[in-house]
């Protein structure tokens, strides 16, 4: 159905991130979900869904357990979610940076440093977001598009897109249907292993960068990945992983 770049970007993003970064990100999300309600997934739907996403992304059980125990222990840490938007060198590349922080001043200072050193620019709220869709995405090994579509429709999932490439399938759904889609996929493929199961921002269109603009944008992504408060980075550059 024609979204090769989105699938590639999602799959590569998961393998490119260091495991420690992924574990830290889910640890914070699980902690906040447990802290905001009952620290028991059987009694806290948000926590249950967060744990399911963490497991689908190969987060170890001990990381999940530590985050829940931290919430049970009455930790006073409190994180606030925020999204920052910006433009890469040359203005064609756009980026959305999702953060979870306990110190907004520290976060914005570190983000500005990354943008400035990459000749990039932080934009105002809404300057980039209108070019992105908030979706749920699952990526896994499967090739029967028709069977998958039937299964998702029967499960009353609001399907946005299905893409199959060399036996690798990506399913894009409305964000509120991510867990419902996961259950439908598992019912159809009992032994399925998800390469990606995430809520994410997907750009409407992609661009290719060249020369210094590409080099600077890669620098920006590297520097953003080094910021502890950054949870996810979404962008519209299709050739960022090319040498």
N, C-alpha and C positions, 0 to 999 in steps of 0.2 A: 504493500500500500504506500510505499515510497518515502520512507524516512531513514535512509541508510546512515546519514551522518549522526542523527540522534542516537541510534542504536550503538554505533561505533563509539560515540562520545561517552555514553553511559557505561558501556562495558570497559572501555579503557580507563575511565576515571576510577573504577573500582580496583583495577590491578595497579594503577599508578600510585595510589595513596599508600603510604606506609601503614602497616598493621597497627602500630601504636597510635596513629592519628585516628584511625577508624574506631579503635577500642575506646579512646578518650572521648570521642564524639558521642558514641552510644552510651558510654558511662554517664555522661552529663544528662543525656536525654532520659535515661532510665531513672537516674536520681531525682530529676525534677518531676517526672511522672509519678514516682512513688511518694515524693514529698507533698505533692499537691492533692493527694487522696490517700486512700488506704494502701499501705505498702504490700499489697497482696494481689497478684494478677488475677486471681479468681474473683476479686471484689472490686477491681479497678480496671475498667475497660481500656483506658488510655495506656496504662502500664502494660497490660497484656499485649496490646497491639505494638507497643514500642519494643517489647521483648521479642515478639515474633519477627519484627524487622531486623533486630540485632542478630538473632539466630540465623536468619536467612543470609545475613552478611558475614557469617562465620565468626561472630563474636563469641569467645569462650564462655562457658557457664560460670567460671569463677569471676570474670569481669562483671557479669550480670548480677551475680550474688553480692559482690562487694558494693555495687551501687545501691542495691536495695537495702543492705545492712547499714550503709551510711545514712540513708534516709530514716531508717528505723532508729538509729542512734541519736537522732535529734540534731544533726548538723545544722548550723545556721547559714551555711552557704546558700546563696540564692542567685540564680542565673536568669537573665532577661534575654529574650530572643529579639534579634533585629536583622534587617536586611539593608545592605548598602549597595549602591549602584554606581557604575562608572564606565569610563571609556578608555580604551587602550591608545597607544601612540598612533597618530594619524586619524583617530576618530571613527574608524570603521568597526573596530572590535568593541563589543560591549561585554560587561561583566556584572554579575550579581553575586554578592558575597553575603552568605548567611552566617550570622554569629550568635553565639550563646555566651554571655559574659556576666561577670559579677562586678565589672568596673567599666562603664561605657566610655569614660574619658581615656582610659588606657587603650581600649580597643580602637577608638577612632584615631588616636595618635599613632598607633602601630600601623593601621591601615593607610593613613596619609603618608607615612614614611615609605611604605611599599609602593604606593601609587607615584609619589614624587620621584623616587629613584628609578622608576620605570618609564618616566615621561608620560605617565597616564594621569587621568583626572577623575576625581570622585564627583559624581553628579548629584543633583537634588533628588529627593524621593519622587518616583514616577517618571524620571527622565529616560529610563531603560526598561522598566518593568512592563510597559505596554507592548513590548516586542517579544514577550515571553508568555508561555502558558504554564500554569501550575498543574502538574499531572502526577499520577502514580505510574511507575514503570516496573515491569518484571522482565528479566532476561534469563533464558534457560534453554537447554537443548530439547528441541522438538521441531517437527517439520510439517505436521498436518494442520495447515491454517484453517481449513473448513471445520475440522473436528473441534479445534480450540474455539473458534468463533461460536459454534453451536453451544459448547459448554458454558461459555461466558454469558451468552444471551439467556440460556436457561437459568443461570444463576442471578439474572437481573442485574448484570454488571453494565455500567455505562461505558461501552467500549469506544475509544477514540482512534486506535490504530493497532494493526498487527503487521509485523515485518518479519520475514523469514529469509535468512541468508546462510547458505551452506549448513543447514541443519540447526542453526542458531535462531531462536525466536525471541522477539521482543514484543511485549504487550503493553500498550499505553491506555490507561483508563482515567476516569475522573478521580481526583485525589481521595474522595470519601469512599471510593470502591476498591481501594488497594487491597485491603485484607479480604474482602469478599472475592476479589479476583484470585488472590493467593489460594483460598480454599477451593475455588473452582478448578484451578490448575492442579492442585494436589489430588482432587477427586478423580481427575482425568488421568493424571500421571502420578501414581502413588509414591514412586521413588524419586521424584523430581528434586534436583538441587538447583537453587537459584544463584545465578551469577550476580544479579542485581535485583533488589526488591526495595525500592526507594520512592519517597516523595521528592520530586525535583522540579526545577524550572527548565523548560525547553524553549529555545529560541524559535521564532517563526521562520527565520532565514539564517543562512550561514555565510560567512565570508572567508576568503583565503588571504593571508598576509604574506608579505615578502620582505626580504632584506632586513633592515634595521627594525622595522615595525614588528616583524615576527620575533626577532631576537628579544626586543624589549618586552613583548607580551609574554614570552616564555619566562623572562625574568620576573615579571609581575606575578604570574601564577606560582612560581617557586617561592617568592617572598610571602605571598598570601598563605601558602601552605605551611610556612614556618610560624605563622601567628597562632598562638595557642587557642585564642577565642574563636577562630574561624572554624565553622562546622562544615560548610560546603561552599564550593565556588562553581558557578555556572557561567558559560560564555558561549559566544557564537562563532568561534574560529575553528574551521573544519580541519586545518592542516597543522595544528599545534603539536601533534605527536610525530610529525615527519622530521627526519634529520635535515 
